[in-house]
Amino acid sequence: MLFHLLYPLHEIYSFFNVFRYITFRSIYAAITALVICFVAGPWLIRKLQDLQIGQTIRTDGPDSHLAKKGTPTMGGILIIFAVTISTLLWANLLVGYIWIVIMVMVGFGLIGFLDDYRKLTRQNSRGVPGKVRLAAEIAIALFVSVILYIKPGFSAQVTIPFFKTALPNIGWGYVLLSTFIIVGAANAVNLTDGMDGLAIGPAITCFMTYLLFAYFAGNIKIAAYLQIPYVAGTGELAVFCGAVVGAGIGFLWYNAYPAQIFMGDVGSLSLGGSLGALAILTKQEILLAIVGGIFVLETFSVIFQVGWFKISNGKRIFRMAPLHHHFELKGWAEPKVIVRFWIISVLLALVAISTLKLR
């Protein structure tokens, strides 16, 4: 809204010309979201405590996590609120891609909210039945994927990292691929959210990386120089990414060990779903596996653990899955696991950015 209200004034006052720059608006979107979290965070924590909305702990998890029982959860509401308000203030709302990522964030956040609510009312770690939740996630992702596929000018080509000329057009298969990426990313972040600050740290790194990808893909000159697909309008997604980064840092202020609040499924699903949508919109679909490598590792640790347990008559690969619990049971202190996962996330992001030239 600020863009639409203030930028037209540049014809009278040259100062307002700064609103045309995506970099300027991305920075202030981050600052705005950060301030919203700082202002609203303490109030939300007190409100959740008054309503006795506390975290339920899985009975088969590490014993050290039992102390976390009752910590306010559903803090993802704060992230969604801060990101939405900040994006609406600073983005060019005539760009349809902005509304798509907001829709995915809010839609997946609503699914997570219902899941969290069911856990709280039943006082256990089982929320909405898995098949029901998955069906709802697929419905949102499929709807978005079809919209993009039929949108004039949006390509069904897939960008393959390290191969600048490999751009296979998979037709309607792109709808299935993008649906899988959005749903997969949402659940991967959800699986990672098991320690104080563990999920939000890599999420901040991922959104900072896709802020760059969005800016590059939306700039015809930079896209041509880097030999990546140019997608008109995606530059505005950098503003959304900036808002998520700001909100993520603001939330981390309260979520850092020992956490005062947890994001809950409402936060992890909304962040993961919107991250998957960004990968599709910026045409860096496959690269998400590198950028979000921590989330991928966590997901595969669960898949391998469950699969091996079934075919080996009860044997395990890890002491516990997801992977962060394995290291915790090996004796690593929780803050050490968290920070080391953050470090790996930053390294993976740097590798992903480097692929833009290694083509």
N, C-alpha and C positions, 0 to 999 in steps of 0.2 A: 504493500500500500504506500509506503514511503517513497518507493521508486516512482509510482504513478502520480503521487501528489507533488513531489519535490523536483523530480528531474525536468518537467516542463518549464520550471522557473529558470533553467539555465539560459534561456533566451534573454532574461532580464538581468539575472545575477550569475556571472560566470562561475561562481563557486559551486553552484548546484550541478555543474557538469561532472563532478566526481561520481554522481550517482549512476552514470552510464557505465562505469567500470565494474566488472564482475569481481575483481580482486578487492576493491574497496567494500563492496556490499557483502562479500563473503566474510571478510574480517569482522565487520560490524554485526553480521548475523551471529557469528561465534560469540562475540562479546555480549550481545543481547541475550542469547540463550544462557550464557554463563551467569549473567546478572540475575536472570529469572530464577535459575536454580538456587543461587545464593539467597535470594529474597524469600522464595516460596519453600525451599527445602526444610528449614526448621519448623515452619508451620505444618507442613505435610507430615513430618515425623511425629509431631505432637498429636496431630489429628488421628493418625493411624494407631498411635498408642492409646488414645482415648477410646477408639472404637475396638481396641483389642485385636487389631489385624496383624497377627504375628506369624512368623515363618513356622511351618511344620517341617519336621526333620524326618527323612527316610530312616526307617528302623534298621536297615542293613548297611547304613553308612558308617564312617569312622566315628568312634566314640567321642572324639574331640569336638565333633559338630553338635553334640547334644546341648552344649552351652549356648548355641545360637538360637535355640528354640524360643519363640516369642519376640524375636527381633522384628520390627516393623517391615512388612514386605509390600509388594505392589508399587514400589518406588518408580517403576517404569512409567507410571502416569506422569510423573514430574518431567521425565525426558520427553515424552510425546507432547506434553503441553508446551514446554520450552521450545522445542524444535518447530512445532506448528506455528506458534505465535511469531517466532523470529523469522521463519521462512516467509510467512504472509506479509511481514513488515518490509523485508528487504529484497525479495525476489520479484522478477517480472512475471506477474501472474497471468499474462497472456500466453505464456509458454506452457503447453499442455503437459509436458514431462514433469513439471513441478506438481501438478495435481495428481499425476499417477503415483509418484513416490509418497506423497502425503496419504493418498488412499490406501496404498499398501501398508504404510506404517500404522495408520489408524485401524485398518481392517485386521491386521495380524495382532495389533495391540488389544483389540476387542476380544479376539479368540483367547489371548493370554489372560485377559481380565476374567473371563468366564471360567477359565481353568483354575486360576488362583482363587476365585470366589468359591468354587466347589471344594477346593482343598480346605479352605478355611472353615466352611460350614460343616464339613464332615470331619474336620480335625485329623486329617491324615494326608499323606503325600500323593494320593491319587486324585487327580482332577477329572476333567472331562474325559470320557472313554477315548482311547487312542485313535480308533477308527473314525469316530465322530470328529475329533479335532483335525485329523489328517484330511478328511473330506472337506471340511470348511477351508482349510489352508489351500487345498488344491483348487477349490472353487474360485477363491480370490485370485490366485496366481494364474489360473487358466483364463479368467476374464481379462486380466491385464495383458496376458500374452496374445490373446486374440485381437484385442484392441490395437496392440502394437503391430501385429502382423498385417492387419488390413489398413493401417495408417499409411497414406500416400508418402512415399519417400523413405520409409523405414525398411531397411534391408534385412532379408532372412539369411544373410551371409554370416558365417561364424569366423571370428578372428582367432587364428592359431598362434600362440606365442612362439617367437623365434623364427617364424616363417612369414615374411612380408607379402608374398604372393599367394599364400595358401588361404583363400577365402571361400570355402565351399558354401554354396547356397543349398540349404537343406529343405527349402520349401515349408510345407506344413509341419515338418519335423521340428522346425524352429519353435513352434508353439509348445511342443512337448518338452524340448530342451529348456526353454525359458521357464516353464512351469516347474520343472525339476530343480532348476537352479534356485528359484525363489523359495520354494518349499524346503529344499535341502539346506539352504543358508539359514533359514529361520530356525530349523531344528538343530543345526550344528551349533549355533550360538546358544540355544537353549540348553544343550548338553554341557556346554562349557561353563555355564553359570552355576558353579558349585562352591566357589570360595569368594572371600571378600575382595572385590575388585578384579577378579580373574577374567570375567567376560568383558567388562567395560573397557579395560586397558587395551586389549587387541582390537576391540571395536573402534576405539578412537583412532588407532593406527590405520585400520582399514579405511575408515571414512576420510582420513587425511590423504591417503593414497588415491582414493577415488575422486577426491576433490581435484587433484592434479589431472587425473584421467578425464574428468568431465570438462575441465577447462581446456585441455588439449584437444579433445574430440570436437568441442564446439567452436574452435578457432580454425578456420580453413587454412590459414598459413602454417600454423604449428602442426596441424594434422598432416598437411602435405609434406612438411619437412621431416616429420617422424615416420611418415608412411603408415599412418594408422587411419582407419575409417573416419571420415568427417560426418558428424551427425548434427545438423543445424538445430540449434536450440539447447543442446545439452550443456552448453557453458553455464546456463542458469542453475544447473544441478549443483554447481560448485557452491552456490549460496546455501542450498539445502545441506550439503556436506559440512559446510562451515558451521551451520546451526547445530548439527549433530555433534560435531567435535566440541563446541562450546558447552552444550548440554551434558555431554559425556564427562567433560572435565569437572563441571559443576556437580554432577551426580557423584563422581569419584571422591569428591571432597568429603561426602558423608558415607560413601560405600567402602572407603579404604579401611584396611585392617586396623583395629576391630570395627566392623561395619555397624553404623547406626541405622542403616536401612538397606534392604535388598531390592533389586529391581523386579524380581518375580518373573513369571512367564509373560506378563504384560509388557515388560521391558525387553526381555531377550528375544521373544518372537517378533516384536515390532522392529527392533534393530536388525535382526537377521533377515527378515523379509525385505526391508527397504534396502539393505546392502545387496541382496540378490537382484533386486530390481535395478539398482544402479549399475551392476555389472552388465545387465542386458542393455540398458539404455545407452551406455557409453561404448558398447560393442567390445567390451573386454570381458567376455563371458568366462572363457576358460582360465584366464589369468586370476580369477577370483580364488581358484584352488591354491595359488601361490600366495596371494595377498592375505587370504584368510587361512593360511596353512595350519595355524593353531586349532582353528575350529574343525578343519578337516581331520587332523590327527586325533582330536578328541572323539569325533564321530566314528572313525575307523577303529579306534580302540574298543568302542562299544560293540561294533559289528563283529570284529574278530573275537572278542571275548565271548559273546553270546553264541556265535557260530561254533567256535572250538569247544565250548562247554557242552553243546548238544551232540557233536559228533565224536567226542572223546570220553563220553560217560562221566561228565562232571569235572574234568580237568580245566585249569585256567591258564591263560597266557599271562595276565597281569594279576596282581594281588586284588585289585578292584578296578572297575571301569566306571566312569570315564578315566582317562589317563592321569589326571591330576590327583585322583585318590590313590593311584598306585604309588606315586612318589611320596605322598603323604604317609602312607602305611610303611614305606621304606625308612621313614624317620626324618624326612625333610620337614622343616618347620613350614607352616602355611605361608608366611610372608615370603620365604625363599622360593617356594613353588610359584607363587604369583609373579614375583619380579622376574624370575628366569623365563617364565612363559611370555612376559612382556618383552623381554630382550629378544627372544626368538621371533616374536611377532614383528618387531622393528626390522630385524635382519631380513625376514621374508619380504617385507614391504620394499626394502631397498633392492632386493633381487628382482621383484616384480617391476619396479620402476626402470631398472636397468634393461629389461627386455624391450623397452620401447626403442632402444638403439641397437640391441643385438638381434637384428633381423636380416 
